[in-house]
Structures are given as structure tokens and as C-alpha cells.
């Protein structure tokens, strides 16, 4: 019976170590990016290399709260939505509690 092409003849041949092409070595990132002087045409492009700065400074009050920038607030939009929903549910519970108090007093179910 003839063997199919491309199939290893023995188990040892199937497990042999085939050298792969070496991957190019990545050079480490430079420590600091050289920024051209202010008067050069590349100065505007170099400004985009700087990391983004906070629009508002972080301040810590007595309670340890912080002030977030507009970008950071946009990232935590779900927290603001959850706080809004919690506020609405709390208000609804207070209204129901007050309504139940007056209803129980009107029906004489309270001693």
C-alpha cells in the first residue's frame, strides 16, 4: 500500500524539532521622547506626544472624595446612572412609607 505524501514515516519523524524562523527582537521603548524646540514646525506635532493632562485637579476633601475630569466622568457614566436610579427608588420608598403611615392611621390599624 502506498503512503500518502506529506505524512511522516514514523513517530520519531512526526515529533522531530523543526526550527522556526526567528522572530525579530523588539527594541525597548525609549525612556523619553525628544520634543523639538518651540519655534520649529514639528512643535505642534510634538505636543500630541505628551500624555493627556487632567482638566481639573484632584482635590481631596474631608470625606476623601475626588473631582473627576470630564473624560473620567464619561468613563463612569454607569455609576452616575446607578446613583440616579438609587435616588429615584429611595424617593419612591419614602413616598410609599408616608402613604402607608397615613393609610394605617385613617383605617385605625395603629394603636
PyMOL commands that set and color helices and strands:
alter all, ss='L'
color gray80, all
select helices_A, chain A and resi 11-14+43-47+70-75+77-107
alter helices_A, ss='H'
color red, helices_A
deselect
rebuild
show_as cartoon
